[in-house]
Amino acid sequence: MAEAGDLTYAQARDKAAKRLNCSDRRQFPEHREIEAALKAHLQLFQPVGQHSNLLALRKTALKAMQTLNQFQPQLVGAVLSGTANQHTPISLVLFSDTVEAVVIDMMERHIPFRQREIRVDYAKQKGVQRTRLTFIAGDEQIELLILPLSDRHNLPLDPIQGRPQKGASISKVTALLEAA
């Protein structure tokens, strides 16, 4: 995961289990344990490169957030948690009562994007359909999850922690960059 970055936590766990010939799923680590090990690995083996890469990703995220400010963007995922590598997309959550408002804004800015429906889980609701837009900014892939305004204080579950995601606003991302 640290080198290639193209595996999900579940895929990495299954690959390791296969290598170790372990079939007892009770012995498998949980996602949060994998995330902690990944953070420790990155800090130990890639301290300089990881830090500069994370700063660059966060700067790109901040620029995108400032551009999309009208949709109250929040940074979520690996770029926020610190486990991102050069292959990790920047994940932002936007809030709008209509997907069309975000799509029109992207079109007016001449930003080419891909649109698809994905399933997200909430604390009290599973498999809710939401729209994700994906585009490239410089060398970075940015994913925009569009949620209704009513979800402003009810983010979907974090696939790693299994709890509602924690998002960082523009001011929090700015503070992260200033502290670095």
C-alpha positions as a printed Julia matrix, in Angstrom:
180×3 Matrix{Float64}:
   0.0     0.0     0.0
   2.82    2.4     0.85
   4.64    1.91   -2.45
   1.95    1.27   -5.04
  -1.04    2.84   -3.37
  -3.45    0.98   -5.61
  -4.82   -1.44   -3.0
  -7.73   -0.88   -0.68
  -7.32   -1.89    2.96
  -9.39   -5.01    2.34
  -7.31   -5.99   -0.7
  -4.06   -5.42    1.18
  -5.3    -7.5     4.12
  -6.4   -10.34    1.81
  -3.08  -10.26   -0.07
  -1.1   -10.42    3.19
  -3.29  -13.24    4.51
  -2.71  -15.22    1.34
   1.07  -14.72    1.59
   1.02  -15.84    5.22
  -1.35  -18.72    4.41
  -3.81  -17.44    7.02
  -7.46  -18.27    6.44
  -8.83  -17.47    9.91
 -10.59  -14.13    9.37
 -10.71  -13.6    13.15
  -6.94  -13.01   13.02
  -7.21  -10.37   10.29
  -6.47   -6.8    11.37
  -9.23   -4.2    11.27
  -9.02   -1.27    8.87
  -7.99    1.14   11.61
  -5.12   -1.18   12.58
  -3.96   -1.27    8.96
  -4.17    2.53    8.79
  -2.06    2.87   11.96
   0.55    0.47   10.55
   0.59    2.34    7.24
   1.13    5.67    9.04
   3.98    4.18   11.08
   5.56    2.69    7.95
   5.37    5.99    6.06
   6.86    7.94    8.97
   9.69    5.44    9.38
  10.63    4.68    5.78
   9.51    7.77    3.85
   9.62   10.67    6.31
  10.9    13.38    3.95
   9.19   12.26    0.76
   5.94   11.51    2.54
   5.89   14.9     4.25
   6.56   16.89    1.06
   4.09   14.79   -0.94
   1.4    15.27    1.72
   2.02   19.03    1.76
   1.68   19.18   -2.03
  -1.56   17.18   -1.94
  -2.98   19.4     0.81
  -2.03   22.57   -1.11
  -3.8    21.24   -4.2
  -6.79   20.3    -2.05
  -6.9    23.81   -0.58
  -6.86   25.4    -4.04
  -9.71   23.16   -5.17
 -11.63   23.92   -1.99
 -11.18   27.66   -2.49
 -12.38   27.33   -6.08
 -15.47   25.39   -4.94
 -16.02   27.5    -1.81
 -19.71   28.1    -2.56
 -20.36   24.38   -1.92
 -18.82   24.4     1.6
 -16.11   21.84    0.72
 -14.54   19.54    3.28
 -11.37   17.51    2.87
 -11.76   13.87    3.91
  -9.81   10.66    3.53
  -6.12    9.82    3.29
  -4.93   13.34    2.42
  -6.5    14.6     5.64
  -5.47   11.62    7.81
  -1.87   11.68    6.56
  -1.72    8.25    4.91
  -1.79    9.52    1.33
   0.95    8.77   -1.17
   1.59   10.04   -4.68
  -1.15    7.77   -6.06
  -3.89    8.81   -3.64
  -6.75   10.92   -4.98
  -7.79   14.02   -3.08
 -11.28   13.45   -1.65
 -13.57   16.41   -1.07
 -17.16   16.49    0.07
 -19.38   19.23   -1.37
 -22.84   20.26   -0.21
 -25.57   21.26   -2.63
 -29.26   20.55   -2.84
 -28.8    19.75   -6.52
 -26.03   17.88   -8.27
 -26.76   20.05  -11.3
 -25.53   23.17   -9.48
 -22.09   21.6    -9.04
 -22.07   20.18  -12.58
 -22.96   23.59  -14.06
 -20.24   25.26  -11.98
 -17.66   22.76  -13.26
 -18.82   23.25  -16.85
 -18.69   27.05  -16.53
 -15.1    26.74  -15.28
 -14.31   24.46  -18.27
 -13.18   21.66  -15.96
 -13.61   18.28  -17.64
 -14.92   15.65  -15.24
 -16.4    12.18  -15.01
 -19.66   11.64  -13.17
 -20.89    8.45  -11.57
 -23.23    7.28   -8.89
 -21.73    5.54   -5.88
 -23.17    3.95   -2.76
 -22.3     5.4     0.64
 -23.26    4.27    4.11
 -24.49    6.48    6.92
 -24.8     5.62   10.6
 -28.51    4.88   10.23
 -28.8     4.24    6.51
 -26.83    1.9     4.25
 -26.28    1.98    0.51
 -27.47    5.5    -0.24
 -26.83    6.63   -3.83
 -24.74    9.79   -4.16
 -22.96   11.46   -7.06
 -19.19   11.61   -7.37
 -17.39   13.82   -9.86
 -13.74   13.09  -10.67
 -11.31   15.41  -12.42
  -7.59   16.06  -12.76
  -5.92   19.21  -11.37
  -2.29   19.35  -12.45
  -1.04   15.84  -11.72
  -3.59   15.08   -9.01
  -6.92   13.3    -9.22
  -9.67   15.0    -7.24
 -12.9    13.26   -6.23
 -15.93   15.34   -5.31
 -18.67   13.59   -3.36
 -21.84   15.68   -3.61
 -24.14   15.53   -0.61
 -27.4    17.38    0.05
 -27.24   20.4     2.36
 -29.17   18.41    4.96
 -26.11   16.12    5.33
 -23.85   19.0     6.39
 -23.55   17.57    9.9
 -24.09   13.94    8.92
 -21.2    12.77    6.78
 -21.15    9.21    5.45
 -19.27    6.54    7.37
 -15.51    6.41    7.01
 -14.73    3.07    5.33
 -11.71    2.65    7.63
 -13.05    3.69   11.02
 -16.69    2.7    10.48
 -17.77    6.0    12.06
 -18.99    9.21   10.42
 -16.16   10.81    8.48
 -14.39   13.81    9.89
 -14.01   16.57    7.37
 -11.74   19.59    7.4
 -12.98   22.97    6.2
 -10.87   25.49    4.3
  -9.77   27.11    7.56
  -8.73   23.76    9.04
  -6.75   22.77    5.95
  -5.1    26.2     5.99
  -4.15   25.64    9.65
  -2.72   22.19    8.79
  -0.53   23.73    6.1
   0.63   26.56    8.36
   1.55   24.09   11.11
   3.69   22.0     8.74
